[in-house]
Amino acid sequence: MKTSRLEAFSDGVLAIIITIMVLELGAPEEVTLNALLVRLPVFVSYLFSFIYIGIYWNNHHHLFQITQRVNGKILWANLHLLFWLSLIPFTTAWIGINYNEKLPVIAYGVILLFCAIAYFILQAQIIKYHEDDFPLKRVVGSDRKGKISIVCYSLGVAFSFINTWIALALYAIVAIMWLVPDRRLEESI
C-alpha cells in the first residue's frame, strides 16, 4: 500500500496538535507589560513544543519520502507515534503554568520520551518491511541521535525528581540537537 493516506492523515493530526497548543496560550487579561511577562513561561513552553512538533513533522516527512510502501504494522506504529504526540498540548499547558514543579516537568519528559520511542519503533518497522538495500537502513545506521535523545529524556525525567532546571535543560538539548538537519536522508531521497 502507498504512503499518501498515512502522510495526509499524519499531517492533519500534527496541524491540529499545533492549533490546540496555540489556542491554549491565552492572552493576558490586563493590557500591561507585566501581565505579558507573567505569561512568558506559557509562551516558552509553547515555543519548545512547537519546535518538537516541527522536528517530528520534518523527520516524518523525510521518512515517508524515502518509504516505498506501508503495511498494517507501520500504520499502527504511526498511530502509536501520533498518540504520544497528541498528548504534547496537555503537558505543554501544564508545564507552562507550573514549570518549576516536579510533576509537570516529569509528565512533559515522559511524553517526550514516549514520542521518541514511538518514532524509533516506526522507523524500525519501516526498515524491517523493506529490502536489505533500503536507503533508510544505511542512512539511519545505528541511529545514534535517536538513542541519545531517548537517554537524554530518560535522564531528564530522573533529574526532575532532583532539579527541574536540569531536566528542562536536557529536554532543550534534544530539541537543539534535532534542529541541526541530517542531510544524509535528504540526499537519499
N, C-alpha and C positions, 0 to 999 in steps of 0.2 A: 504494500500500500504506500502511496506517496505521502509526503510530509506536509503538504499545503494546508490541510484542515487542522492538523496539530499546531502548525505555526500560527495560523489565523486565530485559533481559539486561545492560544497562549498569549499572543499579542493583546487580545481583548482583555484577558484576565489581568495582565500586567498594567494595562491602561486604567482599568477600574481600580486596582490597588493604589496607584498614584493619585487618582481622583479622590478616593476615600481619604487618603492621607492629607491632601491639601484642604479638603473640606473640614477636617478636624483641627486645622490650625487655629481658626477663630481669631477674629480681630479684637484688639483691646476695647474695653467698654469706654475708657476715657481717652480723650484726644491730647495725650501728653507724651513727651519723650520717655518719661519714667514708666508709663504704662506699657509702652512699646518694649522697653528694656526688660521689663518683668516677663514678657513673652519670649525673650531671646532663647532660653533653653528649649522651648517648644519648637521654635524655628530651626535651631541647630539639630535637634533630633529628626525633624522632617528632612533637613538637608542631607544628613547622613543616610537616612533610609531611602531617600530619593536616589542617592548615589548608588546604594546597594541594589535597588531595583533596576537602575540603569545598567549596572555591571551585569546583572543576571540577564537582562533583556539583550544586551550586546553579545554576551557569550552564547546565549541560547540561539540568537540569530546566526552567529557564525557556526555553531554546532549543527544547525539544521540546513545550512547552506552546503555543508560537506556530506551530510547524511543522505543516502540514496533512497532508503526505504525504511518503513517502520513496521513493527508488529504489535501485538497486544501488550507484551511486556514493556515495550518502550512507551506506549500510550499510558499505561498505569504508572510507570516511573515518572513520566512528565506530569501526570496529575498529582503524584506524590510531591514533586517539587512545587507545583502551584499551590498545593495545600499549605505548605510551610511558608511560602512567600505571602499568601493571603493573610497570615497572622501578623505580618510586619506592621500594618497600620495600628493594630491594638497595642502592641508593645511600644511602638513609636509614640503614641499618645501618652501611654503610661510613663515611659522614661522621660518624656519631655516635661512632665509636671513634677516627677519625682526622681530626677537624675542623680541625686546623691543618696538614694535609698537602695538598700541591698536587693530586695525582691524584684523591683522593676529592672534593675541592671542585670540581674541573673536571668530574668524572663527574656529580656532582649537578646542576651547572649545565647540562650538555649535555642531561641527561634533562629538566630543567625547560624548557629551550629547545625541545626537540623536542615536548614536550607542548603548549606554546604554539603552535608552528607547526601541529601536528596539529589543534588546536581551530580555528585560523584557517582551515585547509583545510575542515574540517567545516562551519563556518559559511558559507563561500563556496559550497560545494556545495549547501547548503540554499537559500541565496538564489538561486543560479543555477537551481534546479529549480522555483522558484515564480514567479508573475507579477511584473510591474514594480511593482504597488501592494502587494506583500507587506510587512506592517508591519515585519518584521525588517530589511529593507533600509533603511527610513527610520530605525529606531532605532539600528542599527549605524553608519550613516553611513560615515565614513572609518575607523572603528574605531581611533581614536587610542590608547585604552587598551591594546588588543591589540598594536598596533605598538610602543608604549612598552615593554611587557612583553618583547617579543622583543629590543628594543635593550638593555634592562637585563640580560637573561640573557646576551646576547652579550658585553656589556661585562664582566659578572661572570666569564664563562669566560676572557676575555682577562686580566682583573686577577688571576685565580687564579695566573697564572704569576709575578706580581709580589708580590701581597699577598693572602693568602686572606681576611683580615678584610674588605677592601674588597669582595671578591666576595660574601661572606656577607651583607654589608650591602645590596648590590644585590639579592640574592635576596629578602631580607626586605622591601625597599622594594616589590617587586612584590606580595608577599603582602598587605602593608598597603594598597596601592593597590586591590587587588581586594576587600578586606574591606568597603570602602565600597560599599554596594549601588547598583546602577544602576536607579533607579525607572522609567526610560523603558520598559524591557522589561516590567516588571510591569504598567505602565499600559496597554500594548498588548494584553495577554492578555485 
